Amino acid sequence: MSKPVLIVGAGPAGLAAAGALAGAGQSVVLVDKESRLGGAPILSGYAKLVPSGEWAKDAIGGMVRRVEQDALVTVRTGARVEKFEGEPGSFRATLSDGSSVEAGAAILATGFTHFDSVNKPEWGFGTFPDVVTTTQVEQMMSSGRGVRCPSDGRKPQRVAILLCVGSRDRQIGREWCSKICCTVSCNIAMEIREELPDCHVYIYYMDIRTYGLNETYYWKSQEEFKVKYIKARIAEVTSDGQKLIVKGEDTLVKRPITIPFDMVVHAIGMDPNVDNKSIAGVFGVSLQEHGHIARGSYGTSGATSRPGVFVAGAATGPETIDDSIAQGNAAAMAAFAMVHQKAAA
């Protein structure tokens, strides 16, 4: 009889892996450091997901409920893996509460950390209350309050969304594209316009990278929702005492631009999980240059540098929810094949 598969992280990738394994009749131990399952979409209060348009609480919440109700899945919340020893087919994990788990394989679905905008102080976050992040705007939407200026609760009449905050920025050591920010920002812009038809929404961008969703998000936001796009390099976000002032250069016409706004939104990027160094040390896997968990060689879905340890989702780098779910399913099947091969040997 095969031993359970240990899954670390209960966001979309981990939930998908747990569901796939349980569906195949394989027992699972799902460990997450938080008190609730669901990862960033649930814990950070995401609103409507792209490209499905489903509310995160329904789509990801449904995955949580299915896993929690499955008899083959043992859930351990508020726990971390402190030690991981053994070999494929026969691992032992020691958890932070002192208990241990026997496992045939492990899947790391440990996700990412949202970029902290205080690392871009010149763009106003932490200085002006009406400079917020895309995650905060999603929380406004998912709570049902609607998009409001935090300083006084008024409806904004003009909103700027600044792309690539914490992405593609060598000055702060974030050279990678975070993959989802453009699409999420287009979606948020349309949702703001839908809720507040008199609000003017501007998106400041270097490039638009909507990864196959141009028609649904980029063009639709302009043609149907009248979102305005400015190709620009932002210098700073200040205030005149009443309005936020976005200063920069319009890089298409090569001239400085200064526009007042009621609210400025940082489209924050996806950093490697802040715990990746310790996770890599515990599980004996390699990290890539930016600190994400490194994939193994081609041929086995989700392989890492250590046999028997697999990885899925944003643990390997910026990823969409849909692709994280697909990778979770793929890693689950690779782990399933390995543990049953070892059990039969």
C-alpha positions in Angstrom: 0.0 0.0 0.0 1.4 3.4 -1.0 2.0 6.1 1.6 0.2 9.5 1.4 1.4 12.3 -0.7 2.4 15.4 1.3 1.2 18.7 -0.2 2.6 21.9 1.3 0.5 24.9 0.5 -3.3 25.1 0.0 -3.7 27.7 -2.7 -5.1 26.9 -6.1 -2.2 24.6 -7.1 -2.2 22.7 -3.8 -5.9 22.4 -3.7 -5.9 21.1 -7.3 -3.2 18.6 -6.5 -5.1 17.3 -3.4 -8.3 17.0 -5.4 -6.7 15.2 -8.3 -4.9 12.7 -6.0 -8.0 12.0 -3.9 -10.0 11.5 -7.0 -7.5 8.8 -8.1 -7.9 7.1 -4.7 -4.6 8.4 -3.2 -4.5 9.6 0.4 -3.1 13.1 0.9 -1.8 15.2 3.8 -2.3 18.8 3.0 -0.3 21.2 5.2 -0.6 25.0 5.3 0.9 27.6 7.6 -2.3 29.7 7.6 -5.4 29.0 9.6 -7.6 28.8 6.5 -7.2 27.1 3.1 -7.4 28.9 -0.2 -4.1 30.8 -0.6 -3.9 34.4 -1.8 -7.3 34.4 -3.6 -9.1 33.7 -0.4 -6.8 35.2 2.3 -6.2 38.4 0.3 -9.9 38.7 -0.7 -9.6 38.6 -4.5 -12.7 39.7 -6.4 -13.6 38.4 -9.9 -10.9 36.1 -11.4 -9.6 36.3 -14.9 -10.4 35.0 -17.3 -13.5 33.1 -15.9 -15.1 36.1 -14.3 -16.1 34.0 -11.3 -15.8 35.4 -7.8 -12.8 34.0 -6.0 -14.9 33.1 -2.9 -17.0 30.9 -5.2 -14.4 29.4 -7.5 -11.5 28.8 -5.1 -13.9 28.5 -2.1 -15.5 25.6 -3.9 -12.2 23.9 -4.3 -11.6 24.4 -0.5 -14.9 22.8 0.4 -14.4 19.8 -1.9 -10.9 19.1 -0.3 -12.1 19.6 3.2 -15.0 17.2 2.7 -12.9 14.5 1.1 -12.1 11.6 3.4 -8.8 10.9 1.7 -7.5 14.3 2.5 -6.1 15.1 5.9 -5.8 18.8 6.5 -3.2 20.3 8.8 -3.6 24.1 9.1 -1.3 26.4 11.1 1.6 24.1 10.6 5.0 24.2 8.8 7.3 21.4 7.8 10.4 21.7 9.9 12.3 18.6 8.7 12.0 16.3 5.6 14.1 13.2 5.4 14.1 9.9 3.5 13.9 8.9 -0.1 11.1 8.5 -2.8 8.4 6.2 -1.5 9.6 6.6 2.1 9.8 10.1 3.4 9.2 11.4 6.9 8.2 15.0 7.5 8.3 16.6 11.0 5.8 19.4 11.5 6.1 22.5 13.6 3.8 21.0 16.3 6.2 18.1 16.7 4.1 15.5 14.9 5.4 13.6 11.9 3.9 12.5 8.6 5.0 9.5 6.6 4.8 10.3 2.9 5.6 8.6 -0.4 6.2 12.0 -2.2 5.8 15.7 -1.6 4.4 18.5 -3.7 5.5 22.1 -2.9 2.6 24.5 -3.8 3.9 27.3 -1.6 2.9 30.2 -3.8 4.2 33.7 -3.8 4.4 36.9 -1.8 2.7 40.1 -3.0 5.3 42.9 -3.7 5.3 45.5 -0.9 4.8 48.9 -2.4 6.7 50.6 0.4 9.7 49.5 -1.7 8.7 52.2 -4.3 8.3 55.2 -1.9 8.5 57.7 -4.7 5.2 56.4 -6.0 3.3 57.5 -2.8 2.2 54.3 -1.2 2.4 54.6 2.6 2.6 58.4 2.3 -0.8 59.2 0.8 -3.9 57.1 2.0 -5.5 57.2 -1.5 -2.5 55.4 -3.0 -3.5 51.8 -2.8 -2.7 48.4 -4.4 -4.6 46.2 -6.8 -5.2 43.8 -3.9 -6.8 46.5 -1.8 -9.1 47.5 -4.7 -10.1 43.8 -5.1 -10.8 43.7 -1.4 -13.1 46.8 -1.8 -14.9 45.0 -4.6 -15.2 41.6 -2.9 -16.5 43.2 0.3 -19.4 44.8 -1.5 -18.4 48.3 -0.4 -17.4 49.4 -3.9 -14.3 51.4 -4.9 -13.9 54.3 -2.5 -11.1 56.7 -1.6 -9.7 55.4 1.8 -9.1 59.0 3.1 -12.7 60.0 3.2 -14.9 57.3 1.6 -15.8 59.4 -1.5 -16.3 57.9 -4.9 -13.2 58.7 -7.0 -13.8 60.7 -10.2 -10.4 60.0 -11.7 -8.3 56.8 -11.0 -4.7 56.0 -12.2 -3.5 52.4 -12.3 0.3 52.2 -12.5 1.6 48.9 -14.0 4.8 47.1 -13.2 5.1 48.1 -9.5 7.6 45.5 -8.3 8.1 44.0 -11.7 10.7 44.6 -14.5 12.5 47.0 -12.2 16.3 46.4 -11.9 16.6 49.3 -9.4 14.9 47.3 -6.8 16.0 43.8 -7.9 12.8 42.7 -9.5 13.7 42.0 -13.1 11.0 39.6 -14.0 7.5 40.2 -15.5 4.8 39.2 -13.0 2.6 37.9 -15.9 -0.8 38.6 -14.4 -0.7 42.3 -13.5 -1.7 43.7 -17.0 -4.7 41.5 -17.3 -5.8 42.0 -13.7 -5.4 45.8 -14.1 -7.5 45.8 -17.3 -10.2 43.8 -15.4 -10.1 46.2 -12.4 -10.4 49.2 -14.7 -13.5 47.8 -16.3 -15.0 46.9 -13.0 -14.4 50.5 -11.7 -16.0 51.9 -14.9 -19.0 49.6 -14.5 -19.6 50.6 -10.9 -18.7 54.3 -11.4 -19.6 55.2 -15.0 -18.6 58.8 -14.4 -15.1 57.9 -13.2 -12.2 58.3 -15.6 -9.7 55.5 -15.4 -6.1 55.7 -16.8 -3.6 52.9 -17.1 0.0 53.9 -17.2 2.1 51.2 -18.8 5.5 50.3 -20.3 4.1 47.5 -22.4 0.8 45.6 -22.2 1.2 41.9 -21.7 -2.2 40.3 -21.5 -1.0 36.8 -22.6 -3.6 35.8 -25.2 -6.4 37.9 -23.7 -6.1 41.1 -25.7 -9.6 41.0 -27.1 -11.2 40.2 -23.8 -9.3 42.7 -21.7 -7.1 45.1 -23.5 -9.3 46.0 -26.4 -12.5 45.6 -24.6 -11.4 47.9 -21.8 -10.7 50.7 -24.3 -13.5 50.2 -26.8 -16.4 49.3 -24.5 -15.3 50.8 -21.2 -13.3 53.8 -22.5 -10.3 53.2 -20.3 -7.4 55.4 -21.3 -3.9 54.1 -21.7 -0.7 56.2 -21.4 2.6 54.7 -22.3 4.8 56.4 -19.7 7.7 56.4 -17.4 6.5 57.5 -13.9 8.7 59.8 -11.9 6.7 60.3 -8.7 3.3 60.5 -7.1 2.8 63.6 -5.0 -0.1 65.7 -3.7 -1.2 69.3 -3.9 -3.3 68.9 -0.7 -6.5 68.0 -2.5 -5.5 65.7 -5.4 -2.8 63.1 -6.0 -0.4 64.2 -8.8 1.1 61.7 -11.1 4.3 63.1 -12.7 6.1 61.4 -15.5 7.0 61.3 -19.2 4.7 60.2 -22.0 7.2 58.1 -23.9 5.2 58.1 -27.1 5.3 61.8 -27.6 8.5 62.4 -25.5 7.0 65.1 -23.3 6.4 65.4 -19.5 2.9 64.9 -18.2 1.3 65.9 -14.9 -2.2 64.7 -14.2 -4.3 65.0 -10.9 -6.2 62.0 -9.6 -8.4 61.1 -6.7 -6.9 57.6 -6.4 -3.7 55.9 -7.6 -3.6 52.1 -7.8 -0.3 50.2 -7.8 -0.5 47.0 -9.9 1.8 45.0 -7.6 3.9 42.2 -8.8 4.5 38.7 -7.5 7.6 38.2 -5.4 9.1 34.8 -4.5 7.6 33.4 -1.3 9.5 35.0 1.5 10.0 31.6 3.0 11.5 30.0 -0.1 15.0 29.9 1.3 14.0 28.0 4.4 11.6 25.8 2.3 14.4 24.9 -0.1 16.7 24.1 2.9 14.1 21.8 4.5 13.2 19.9 1.4 16.7 19.9 -0.2 15.6 21.5 -3.5 17.4 24.2 -5.5 16.2 27.8 -6.0 16.6 29.7 -9.3 18.4 33.0 -9.5 15.5 35.2 -8.3 14.6 32.9 -5.4 11.8 30.9 -6.9 11.8 27.1 -6.5 13.8 25.7 -9.5 12.2 23.1 -11.8 14.0 19.9 -12.6 14.7 18.7 -16.1 12.1 18.2 -18.8 10.2 14.9 -18.9 8.5 14.7 -15.5 5.8 17.3 -14.7 6.7 19.4 -11.7 10.0 17.8 -11.0 12.5 19.6 -8.7 16.2 18.9 -8.2 15.3 16.3 -5.6 13.6 13.0 -6.7 10.2 12.5 -5.1 9.7 16.2 -4.5 7.5 18.0 -7.0 6.5 21.7 -7.4 3.5 23.5 -8.9 2.1 26.9 -9.4 3.5 30.3 -8.4 6.2 28.7 -6.2 8.2 28.4 -9.5 7.6 32.0 -10.6 4.7 34.3 -11.4 1.7 32.3 -12.6 -2.0 32.6 -13.4 -4.6 30.8 -11.3 -5.7 28.6 -14.2 -2.1 27.5 -15.0 -1.4 27.0 -11.3 -4.4 24.6 -11.2 -3.2 22.8 -14.3 0.3 22.4 -12.8 -1.2 21.2 -9.6 -3.0 18.5 -11.5 0.1 17.5 -13.5 2.3 17.3 -10.4 -0.3 15.2 -8.7 -0.3 12.6 -11.4 3.5 12.6 -11.5 3.6 12.0 -7.7 0.8 9.4 -8.0 2.8 7.4 -10.6 5.9 7.5 -8.5 4.4 6.4 -5.2 2.6 3.5 -6.8 5.7 2.5 -8.7 7.6 2.5 -5.4 4.9 0.6 -3.5 4.8 -2.1 -6.2 8.6 -2.5 -6.2 
